[in-house]
Amino acid sequence: MSGMPVIRVELPSTRDEAKKILALYQKGAKHRHSEDAAIDEAWKRGRTPTGRIRFAGLTNGQPPSLKYDVTVHTELEKPR
């Protein structure tokens, strides 16, 4: 699956929630709820996610956003 396109998804968060989620990823765990939200956002953009997601960090904004890279198929779009 290498070479597949990736889209960046940013999800709004609170400072406290972002710290907790960052700590999970630093421990090697995942945050299923926000990963599911990133997949949903890819669908909303008309892209078909492969299910491969990478936590890319936090924005410096106030409030911060969670950044995820979602791998998507090039030839498949959301059914209309």
C-alpha positions, 0 to 999 in steps of 0.5 A: 500500500505504499505510495497511496495518498494521505490527507491531513485532517485536523480535529478541534479539541480542548487543551486538556483533552489534547494533552491526554490524547497526546500522552496516549500516543506517546505511550504507544496507545491509540484514541479510537474516538478521534481516529474514527472522527478523522475517518468520518472527516475523510468521507465528508471530503469525498475520499475513501479511507483505507483505515490507515491513520497516523497521529501527526501531533497537535496544532499550536492554536488556542484551542489546539487541534489534533492532526491525523494523516489518513491514507485514502484510495486514489481511485475510489470516491464516496458513493453518491 
